[in-house]
Amino acid sequence: MVVDRSDRIGSLFFWFGAHHRHQIHLAETQLTDDGVFLDVGANIGEFTVAMAMAKPAARVIAFEPNAAVRSILLQNIGANSIRNVRCIPSALGEESTMRTLYACDDSALTSLLSFTPKHIASAQVDVLTLDDFVRSQAVDRIDLIKIDVEGYELNVLRGAKESLERFRPSIILEVNSITSRAAGFELSQLFDLLRSHRYQFFVYRRRSWTPVGSELPTQEDIWAQPEERVGRVDKP
């Protein structure tokens, strides 16, 4: 992987070789060989490259509005001779519009929200809803979505309601109560939206993905699975 060692994510890759090992292993179990994976907030391509290489017959669509990290993402796609990735220079949200992108010295904190004093307005970027993208691009299936968008998660899901019902994808989603409150919502609203689409939730504990109980996660990655698939597949 091509990395920027001055960036926190790049440094993690340089020293440890990966950042989301358990989540990528989960993703590999949830994407069929010929499936479609959406990487929403692709950054430099940890999930994009891993999934494209693990499933060469699958289609990978990577959304990354940050031009600086998208440049590295494209380098990583090229360096690995990957041919099954399409890179979209847009963000996903609740409505199709233009928004200000806020960046700082940690690329993982780039967001459509300003929630730290280090954030500076860096660019105006295109925002699409997933449902509009699906219609305009005639997307015919979505098997798995990863969402890591620093407080914009609820907006992404609100713009994806038709797709959640039509395709019933598995979702790997970062949640963080600090960034969600900066965005003006509570995490309970995010979980309620997914419950309204009949999803169940799992977190990685004690080396396995275990069901979420009554106490909702506040700062970690969750696996949201359509309830009709929970009993039919083995949890990794």
Secondary structure, DSSP 8 states (H G I E B T S, - for coil): ----TTSHHHHHHHHHS-S-HHHHHHHHHHS-TT-EEEEET-TTSHHHHHHHHH-TTSEEEEE---HHHHHHHHHHHHHTT--SEEEE--EE-SSSEEEEEEE-SSGGG-BSS--STT-EEEEEEEEE-HHHHHHHHT-----EEEE--TT-HHHHHHTTHHHHHHH--EEEEEEEHHHHHHTT--HHHHHHHHHHTTEEEEEEETTEEEE--SS--SEEEEEEEEHHHHTTS---
